[in-house]
Amino acid sequence: MKVDELKLLAIDALEDIKADDIEVLDVREMTDVTDLMIIATGKSTRQVKALATSVAMQAKAADHPPLGVEGEDVGEWALVDLGDVIVHIMTPQMRTTYSLEKLWSVSNDIEPTE
């Protein structure tokens, strides 16, 4: 399955369960682990679990089962590894705490050191 197809599949699965603040980060230039990271917020631990399940089930139905699913047992955060796309789902508090968008962003304002 192509990266763009995986991205759309994951976003559709997240939107089906009403995820908030879905953001897609292209991290190809920063890591060899994955191409895209999708970050989404669930309003509650129950919704985080449902979102992770939705992504995993839709991926399986598309004949692309996840390589792994982590954290859904607790519900504060979950990670669904689809290979070229990794989906992070968190409660609002966890999303603020981990601030993955900042971690995986590179500022153009940084001056190179000589």
C-alpha positions in Angstrom: 0.0 0.0 0.0 1.4 3.4 -0.9 2.1 6.1 1.7 -0.7 8.4 0.5 -3.2 5.5 0.6 -2.1 4.7 4.2 -2.4 8.3 5.2 -5.9 8.6 3.8 -6.9 5.3 5.4 -5.7 6.4 8.8 -7.3 9.9 8.5 -10.6 8.3 7.5 -10.5 5.9 10.4 -9.7 8.8 12.8 -12.5 11.0 11.4 -15.0 8.1 11.7 -14.6 8.2 15.5 -14.4 12.0 15.6 -10.7 12.6 16.4 -9.7 16.2 17.1 -6.8 18.2 15.7 -5.5 15.6 13.2 -2.0 16.7 12.0 0.2 15.0 9.4 4.0 15.4 9.7 6.3 14.4 6.9 9.4 13.1 8.7 11.2 11.5 5.7 14.1 13.9 6.0 14.5 13.3 9.7 14.3 9.5 10.1 14.4 6.2 8.3 11.8 4.7 10.6 8.8 6.0 8.9 7.7 8.5 6.2 4.7 10.2 7.9 3.5 10.6 11.5 -0.2 11.4 12.1 -1.1 12.9 15.4 -4.6 13.1 16.7 -6.4 13.9 19.9 -9.1 11.8 21.6 -11.3 13.6 24.1 -11.1 10.7 26.6 -9.2 7.5 27.3 -12.2 5.6 25.9 -12.1 7.6 22.6 -8.3 7.1 22.4 -8.8 3.3 22.6 -11.7 3.5 20.0 -9.6 5.6 17.6 -6.6 3.1 17.8 -9.0 0.2 17.2 -10.6 2.0 14.3 -7.2 2.6 12.6 -6.0 -0.9 13.2 -9.3 -2.5 12.0 -9.5 -0.4 8.8 -5.9 -1.2 8.0 -6.5 -4.9 8.5 -9.6 -4.7 6.3 -7.5 -3.0 3.6 -5.1 -6.0 3.7 -2.4 -3.9 5.5 -2.4 -5.1 9.2 -0.5 -2.9 11.6 3.0 -3.9 12.5 2.1 -3.1 16.1 -0.3 -1.3 18.3 0.9 0.0 21.7 -0.7 1.8 24.6 -4.3 1.2 23.8 -4.7 -0.8 27.0 -4.1 2.3 29.2 -5.9 4.8 26.9 -3.9 7.9 27.7 -2.0 7.4 24.4 -1.9 4.9 21.6 0.4 4.2 18.7 -0.6 2.3 15.6 2.5 1.4 13.4 1.5 1.0 9.8 5.1 1.0 8.6 5.4 4.0 6.4 2.8 5.8 8.5 2.8 5.9 12.3 -0.4 7.1 14.0 -0.1 8.7 17.5 -3.4 9.2 19.4 -3.4 11.0 22.7 -5.6 12.6 25.3 -5.3 16.4 25.2 -3.1 16.4 28.4 -0.7 13.8 26.9 -0.5 15.6 23.6 0.5 18.8 25.4 3.0 16.9 27.6 4.7 15.1 24.8 4.4 17.9 22.2 5.4 15.6 19.3 4.7 18.4 16.7 7.5 20.4 18.2 9.8 17.4 18.6 9.5 16.5 14.9 9.6 20.1 13.6 12.8 21.8 12.3 12.9 25.5 12.5 14.2 27.4 9.5 15.2 30.2 11.9 18.1 28.2 13.4 21.5 29.6 12.4 24.1 27.1 11.4 27.1 26.9 13.6 30.6 27.4 12.1 
